[in-house]
């Protein structure tokens, strides 16, 4: 079965998209860690840097999931806007 080519500009995300986002967040967190490492003198400041790295990693994974959810909502809204035309065509 040959499917027609999709014409919408939305990208499809695979199952590895959250992992890729988490890796990018981890990389950003590690860069921030290396830049701020010399300023962390107390235990609390070091712990704050650890939380910064973990938080950026989670933010990267969540960003990919949020983008995928937005894509699904937009597709549903677009299909809902087209659906009344289908109803008129079948009823008329």
C-alpha positions as CSV (number, residue, x, y, z in Angstrom):
1,X,0.0,0.0,0.0
2,X,1.4,3.3,-1.1
3,X,0.6,6.3,1.2
4,X,0.5,9.8,-0.1
5,X,3.3,12.1,0.9
6,X,2.7,14.3,3.9
7,X,2.6,18.0,3.0
8,X,2.5,19.5,6.5
9,X,5.6,21.2,7.8
10,X,5.5,19.4,11.2
11,X,8.3,17.0,11.9
12,X,7.8,13.5,13.2
13,X,9.7,12.6,16.3
14,X,11.0,9.1,16.9
15,X,11.2,7.3,20.2
16,X,14.7,8.7,20.8
17,X,13.7,12.4,20.7
18,X,13.5,12.7,24.5
19,X,16.8,10.9,24.9
20,X,18.4,13.3,22.4
21,X,16.9,16.3,24.3
22,X,18.2,14.9,27.6
23,X,21.7,14.6,26.1
24,X,21.6,18.2,24.9
25,X,20.4,19.3,28.3
26,X,23.1,17.3,30.0
27,X,25.7,18.8,27.7
28,X,24.4,22.3,28.6
29,X,24.4,21.4,32.3
30,X,28.0,20.1,32.1
31,X,29.2,23.3,30.3
32,X,27.6,25.4,33.1
33,X,29.1,23.1,35.7
34,X,32.6,23.5,34.2
35,X,32.2,27.3,34.0
36,X,30.9,27.7,37.5
37,X,32.9,24.9,39.3
38,X,35.6,27.3,40.5
39,X,33.0,29.5,42.3
40,X,31.4,26.7,44.3
41,X,33.1,26.9,47.7
42,X,30.5,25.5,50.1
43,X,28.7,22.2,50.0
44,X,25.4,23.9,49.3
45,X,26.8,25.7,46.2
46,X,28.2,22.4,44.9
47,X,24.8,20.7,45.5
48,X,23.1,23.6,43.6
49,X,25.4,22.9,40.6
50,X,24.4,19.2,40.7
51,X,20.7,20.2,40.7
52,X,21.5,22.6,37.8
53,X,22.8,19.7,35.7
54,X,20.0,17.4,36.6
55,X,17.4,20.1,36.0
56,X,18.8,21.0,32.6
57,X,18.8,17.3,31.7
58,X,15.2,16.9,32.7
59,X,14.3,20.2,30.9
60,X,15.9,18.9,27.7
61,X,13.9,15.6,27.8
62,X,10.7,17.4,28.7
63,X,11.1,19.9,25.8
64,X,11.1,17.2,23.2
65,X,8.1,15.6,24.8
66,X,6.3,18.9,24.9
67,X,7.0,19.6,21.2
68,X,5.6,16.2,20.4
69,X,2.5,16.9,22.4
70,X,2.0,20.3,20.7
71,X,2.3,18.5,17.3
72,X,-0.5,16.1,18.3
73,X,-2.8,18.9,19.5
74,X,-2.2,20.9,16.4
75,X,-3.0,17.9,14.2
76,X,-6.2,17.2,16.2
77,X,-7.3,20.8,15.8
78,X,-6.6,20.8,12.1
79,X,-8.6,17.6,11.6
80,X,-11.4,19.0,13.7
81,X,-11.6,22.1,11.4
82,X,-11.7,19.8,8.3
83,X,-14.3,17.4,9.7
84,X,-17.4,19.7,9.3
85,X,-16.7,19.8,5.5
86,X,-16.7,16.0,5.4
87,X,-20.1,16.0,7.3
88,X,-21.6,18.3,4.7
89,X,-20.3,16.3,1.8
90,X,-21.7,13.0,3.1
91,X,-25.0,14.5,4.3
92,X,-25.7,16.6,1.2
